[in-house]
Amino acid sequence: AFHGSGADFDQFRMDKIGTGEGAQAFGYGLYFTDSEDIAKFYKNAVGGQEIQAINVKGSDFKDLNISQSAKNLLEAEATKLDNIFLKSDLNQDLFLKKANTFGLDSPVGKAYNEIVEAGIKPKDIKKIFSEGKTYKVALAPKPDELLDYDKMLMDQPESMQRKVQEIVDILPFNKPPMDARNGNSFQAEITSQVEDSIKNLVNNKVMVMKGEMSEEVFDNLVKQDPFIDLVSKKLIRQGSENQGFGINPLAKAPQIASQIMNDYGIKGIKYKAGQGVGIRNIDETGKKMNFVIFDENLVNILAKYGIVGGVGITALQNNDTN
């Protein structure tokens, strides 16, 4: 399979989801296709948007003889300011102005003053953008471990039907019959029930905070429902840095839905190419397929291609099975 990206990397990571094309229209996960042309389309669409390096006077800014705090400020300024601003004669005293604004007695002011004393001006900064890469990958899931987005559930492999039924059996709010759903509507149902579970958890947690419900009652209510219990554990794990369910728990619903499907053996989704937001001119007679994978550990990069030829980066580079 293939993947097109504006970034250059050696490993697919779930925590980078949303930093590329970002649509996630067919579920939360890592997107691939069996068409190299489609991958190249996305590579070209998002290429040139990611900063690959920041040079100052022809050298990498990381090699400058200034403190790490000053380097961090320099990187932040280079990242947020466009080239027109950096090159304008009107803005060449930017770092001096900021040093004076923050005050030379403050840590930030001192860091800006370091940049000034090093003789660095905005016009000395050059941002180098990645032109993107096309990745050839090996996907670990077998075809029957991927939910078919377009097929009715009753027409999917028996092994997939069993996995779907295991999830349906623990759904708290509605149990859709398989003969009335396709892969698309089943996925949407899971996401919807995750959202309803999160609302239930948040509402009950508010009652606890108001003293209208005890922590013990709250915990018992959660544990009584296996699906809500599962959502709660994943939500708390993801929101741990915010001491609870996180700042915007509902935004986590698509991610949790994918995690639950993955837990029950549904490792991803497959769907016909040409349905995406960005590309609709694919010849459907070619029967090209796209894939959404729910676990980064199920993807191995075989090669990546830029302007020059492909560079194999794993021991699997000679495996041509996917």
C-alpha positions as CSV (number, residue, x, y, z in Angstrom):
1,A,0.0,0.0,0.0
2,F,1.0,3.7,-0.3
3,H,0.7,6.9,1.6
4,G,1.3,10.5,0.4
5,S,2.5,13.1,2.9
6,G,4.0,16.6,3.0
7,A,6.3,15.4,5.8
8,D,9.5,13.3,5.9
9,F,9.5,10.7,8.7
10,D,10.6,7.1,9.4
11,Q,7.6,5.9,11.4
12,F,3.8,6.4,11.3
13,R,2.5,7.7,14.5
14,M,-1.1,8.1,15.7
15,D,-0.2,11.3,17.6
16,K,0.5,13.0,14.3
17,I,-3.0,12.5,13.0
18,G,-4.5,15.8,11.8
19,T,-1.1,17.4,10.9
20,G,-1.4,16.4,7.2
21,E,-4.4,16.6,4.9
22,G,-6.4,16.0,8.1
23,A,-9.9,15.2,6.8
24,Q,-10.3,11.8,8.7
25,A,-13.6,11.4,6.7
26,F,-13.6,7.6,7.0
27,G,-12.6,7.2,10.6
28,Y,-9.8,8.1,13.0
29,G,-6.6,6.4,11.9
30,L,-3.7,6.2,9.4
31,Y,-4.7,6.4,5.8
32,F,-3.3,4.3,2.9
33,T,-4.2,3.3,-0.6
34,D,-3.3,0.6,-3.0
35,S,-2.9,3.2,-5.7
36,E,0.5,5.0,-5.9
37,D,-1.2,7.7,-8.1
38,I,-3.6,8.5,-5.2
39,A,-0.7,8.7,-2.7
40,K,1.2,11.0,-5.1
41,F,-1.9,13.2,-5.4
42,Y,-2.0,13.7,-1.6
43,K,1.8,14.2,-1.4
44,N,1.6,17.0,-3.9
45,A,-1.5,18.5,-2.3
46,V,0.1,18.9,1.2
47,G,3.8,19.1,0.2
48,G,5.6,22.4,0.8
49,Q,3.6,23.1,4.0
50,E,5.9,21.6,6.6
51,I,9.1,23.3,7.7
52,Q,11.9,20.8,7.3
53,A,14.7,23.0,8.5
54,I,15.5,26.6,9.6
55,N,18.7,28.1,8.5
56,V,20.3,31.3,9.8
57,K,23.0,32.8,7.7
58,G,23.3,29.6,5.8
59,S,23.7,27.2,8.8
60,D,21.2,25.2,10.8
61,F,19.9,27.5,13.7
62,K,20.5,24.6,16.1
63,D,24.3,25.1,15.6
64,L,24.2,28.8,16.7
65,N,26.3,29.8,19.6
66,I,23.4,31.1,21.7
67,S,21.4,29.6,24.6
68,Q,18.7,27.0,24.1
69,S,16.1,29.6,25.2
70,A,17.2,31.9,22.5
71,K,17.1,29.1,19.9
72,N,13.6,28.2,21.0
73,L,12.5,31.8,20.5
74,L,14.2,32.0,17.1
75,E,12.4,28.8,16.0
76,A,9.0,30.1,17.2
77,E,9.4,33.4,15.3
78,A,10.6,31.6,12.2
79,T,7.6,29.2,12.4
80,K,4.9,31.8,12.8
81,L,6.2,34.6,10.5
82,D,6.0,34.3,6.7
83,N,8.9,35.0,4.4
84,I,7.5,38.4,3.3
85,F,7.5,39.6,6.9
86,L,11.0,38.2,7.6
87,K,12.5,39.9,4.5
88,S,10.8,43.3,4.9
89,D,13.2,46.2,5.8
90,L,10.5,47.5,8.1
91,N,10.8,44.5,10.4
92,Q,14.6,44.1,10.8
93,D,14.5,45.5,14.4
94,L,11.9,43.0,15.5
95,F,14.1,41.1,18.0
96,L,15.4,44.3,19.6
97,K,11.8,45.6,20.0
98,K,10.8,42.4,21.7
99,A,13.8,42.4,23.9
100,N,12.8,45.9,25.1
101,T,9.1,45.0,25.4
102,F,9.8,42.1,27.7
103,G,12.6,43.9,29.5
104,L,16.2,42.9,29.7
105,D,15.7,41.7,33.2
106,S,13.2,39.0,32.2
107,P,14.2,35.6,30.8
108,V,12.4,36.2,27.6
109,G,13.9,39.6,27.1
110,K,17.4,38.3,27.8
111,A,16.9,35.5,25.2
112,Y,15.7,38.1,22.6
113,N,18.7,40.2,23.4
114,E,21.0,37.2,22.8
115,I,19.7,37.0,19.3
116,V,20.3,40.7,18.8
117,E,23.9,40.5,20.2
118,A,24.6,37.6,17.9
119,G,23.9,39.9,15.0
120,I,20.8,37.9,13.8
121,K,18.1,39.8,12.0
122,P,14.8,38.4,10.5
123,K,16.2,38.6,7.0
124,D,18.9,36.1,8.0
125,I,16.3,33.4,8.5
126,K,15.5,31.0,5.8
127,K,12.8,28.4,6.1
128,I,13.3,25.1,4.1
129,F,10.0,23.3,3.4
130,S,9.6,19.6,2.9
131,E,8.5,18.7,-0.6
132,G,6.7,15.7,0.7
133,K,7.2,11.9,0.3
134,T,5.4,9.0,-1.1
135,Y,5.6,6.0,1.2
136,K,5.4,2.4,0.3
137,V,4.2,0.3,3.3
138,A,3.4,-3.2,4.5
139,L,0.1,-3.4,6.3
140,A,-0.1,-6.2,8.9
141,P,-3.9,-6.7,9.0
142,K,-5.4,-9.4,6.8
143,P,-8.3,-8.3,4.5
144,D,-10.9,-9.9,6.7
145,E,-9.7,-7.9,9.7
146,L,-10.7,-4.7,7.9
147,L,-14.3,-3.5,8.0
148,D,-15.7,-2.9,4.5
149,Y,-17.1,0.6,4.6
150,D,-19.3,0.0,1.5
151,K,-20.7,-3.5,2.1
152,M,-23.7,-4.5,4.2
153,L,-22.6,-6.2,7.4
154,M,-24.4,-9.4,6.5
155,D,-22.3,-9.6,3.3
156,Q,-18.9,-9.3,5.1
157,P,-16.8,-12.3,6.1
158,E,-18.2,-14.3,9.0
159,S,-15.2,-13.5,11.1
160,M,-15.9,-9.8,10.7
161,Q,-19.6,-10.3,11.5
162,R,-18.6,-12.0,14.7
163,K,-16.4,-9.1,15.7
164,V,-19.2,-6.6,14.9
165,Q,-21.7,-8.7,16.9
166,E,-19.4,-8.7,19.9
167,I,-19.4,-4.9,19.9
168,V,-23.2,-4.7,19.2
169,D,-23.8,-6.9,22.2
170,I,-22.3,-4.3,24.6
171,L,-23.7,-1.2,23.0
172,P,-25.7,0.7,25.8
173,F,-28.1,2.8,23.8
174,N,-29.1,1.0,20.6
175,K,-28.3,-2.4,19.1
176,P,-28.5,-2.1,15.3
177,P,-29.3,-5.3,13.4
178,M,-26.6,-6.4,10.9
179,D,-29.1,-6.8,8.1
180,A,-29.9,-3.1,8.2
181,R,-26.3,-1.7,8.4
182,N,-23.3,-1.4,6.2
183,G,-19.8,-0.7,7.4
184,N,-20.2,3.0,7.1
185,S,-23.4,3.2,9.3
186,F,-22.0,0.7,11.8
187,Q,-18.9,2.9,12.3
188,A,-21.1,6.0,12.6
189,E,-23.2,4.2,15.2
190,I,-20.2,3.3,17.3
191,T,-18.9,6.9,17.2
192,S,-22.4,8.2,18.1
193,Q,-22.6,5.8,21.1
194,V,-19.2,6.8,22.3
195,E,-20.4,10.4,22.2
196,D,-23.5,9.5,24.1
197,S,-21.4,7.6,26.6
198,I,-19.1,10.6,27.1
199,K,-22.1,12.9,27.7
200,N,-23.4,10.4,30.2
201,L,-20.1,10.3,32.0
202,V,-19.6,14.1,32.0
203,N,-23.2,14.7,33.3
204,N,-22.8,12.2,36.1
205,K,-19.4,13.7,37.0
206,V,-20.9,17.1,37.3
207,M,-23.5,15.6,39.7
208,V,-20.6,14.3,41.7
209,M,-18.9,17.7,41.8
210,K,-22.2,19.3,42.9
211,G,-22.6,16.7,45.7
212,E,-25.7,15.2,44.1
213,M,-24.0,11.9,43.5
214,S,-21.3,10.1,45.5
215,E,-18.1,8.8,43.8
216,E,-19.0,5.3,44.8
217,V,-22.4,5.5,43.0
218,F,-20.7,7.1,40.0
219,D,-18.1,4.3,39.9
220,N,-20.8,1.6,40.2
221,L,-22.9,3.1,37.4
222,V,-19.8,3.1,35.1
223,K,-18.8,-0.5,35.9
224,Q,-22.4,-1.8,35.4
225,D,-22.1,-0.9,31.7
226,P,-19.2,-2.6,29.9
227,F,-19.2,-0.1,26.9
228,I,-19.4,3.0,29.1
229,D,-16.7,1.5,31.4
230,L,-14.5,1.0,28.3
231,V,-15.1,4.5,27.1
232,S,-14.4,5.9,30.6
233,K,-11.1,4.1,30.9
234,K,-9.9,5.3,27.4
235,L,-11.2,8.9,28.1
236,I,-9.4,9.1,31.5
237,R,-6.2,7.7,29.9
238,Q,-6.3,10.3,27.1
239,G,-7.3,13.2,29.5
240,S,-4.8,12.3,32.3
241,E,-2.7,15.3,31.6
242,N,-5.8,17.5,32.3
243,Q,-6.8,15.6,35.5
244,G,-9.9,13.9,34.3
245,F,-11.8,13.6,31.0
246,G,-9.8,16.3,29.3
247,I,-10.7,19.8,28.1
248,N,-12.9,18.8,25.2
249,P,-13.9,15.1,25.8
250,L,-16.4,14.9,22.9
251,A,-13.6,15.6,20.4
252,K,-12.1,12.3,21.4
253,A,-15.1,10.3,20.3
254,P,-13.8,9.3,16.8
255,Q,-10.5,8.2,18.3
256,I,-12.1,6.1,21.0
257,A,-14.5,4.5,18.5
258,S,-11.5,3.4,16.5
259,Q,-9.7,2.1,19.6
260,I,-12.7,0.1,20.6
261,M,-13.0,-1.5,17.2
262,N,-9.3,-2.3,17.2
263,D,-9.7,-3.9,20.7
264,Y,-12.4,-6.2,19.3
265,G,-10.2,-7.3,16.4
266,I,-11.4,-4.8,13.7
267,K,-8.0,-3.4,12.7
268,G,-9.2,-0.8,10.3
269,I,-11.5,0.1,7.5
270,K,-11.3,-0.4,3.7
271,Y,-13.3,1.7,1.2
272,K,-13.5,2.3,-2.5
273,A,-11.2,5.0,-3.8
274,G,-12.7,8.2,-5.2
275,Q,-15.0,9.0,-2.3
276,G,-12.7,11.3,-0.4
277,V,-13.0,15.0,0.0
278,G,-9.8,15.8,-1.8
279,I,-9.9,13.4,-4.8
280,R,-12.9,12.3,-6.8
281,N,-11.5,11.8,-10.2
282,I,-10.4,8.2,-9.7
283,D,-11.5,5.6,-12.3
284,E,-13.8,3.4,-10.2
285,T,-13.5,0.6,-12.7
286,G,-9.9,0.2,-11.6
287,K,-11.3,-1.1,-8.2
288,K,-8.7,0.9,-6.2
289,M,-9.1,0.6,-2.5
290,N,-8.1,2.9,0.4
291,F,-7.5,1.8,4.0
292,V,-7.7,3.3,7.4
293,I,-5.5,1.5,10.0
294,F,-6.2,1.9,13.7
295,D,-2.8,1.0,15.2
296,E,0.5,2.5,14.2
297,N,2.3,-0.8,15.1
298,L,0.5,-2.5,12.2
299,V,2.4,-0.4,9.6
300,N,5.9,-0.9,8.3
301,I,7.5,1.5,6.0
302,L,9.2,-0.3,3.1
303,A,10.4,2.7,1.1
304,K,9.9,6.4,0.7
305,Y,10.2,8.5,-2.5
306,G,11.0,12.1,-2.9
307,I,12.6,13.7,-5.9
308,V,15.1,11.0,-6.2
309,G,14.4,7.2,-6.2
310,G,13.0,5.2,-3.3
311,V,15.1,4.6,-0.2
312,G,14.4,1.4,1.7
313,I,14.5,1.9,5.4
314,T,13.5,-1.4,6.9
315,A,14.4,-5.1,6.6
316,L,11.0,-5.5,4.9
317,Q,11.9,-3.5,1.8
318,N,12.1,-6.5,-0.4
319,N,8.6,-7.7,0.7
320,D,6.3,-6.8,-2.1
321,T,3.1,-8.4,-0.7
322,N,1.4,-5.1,0.1
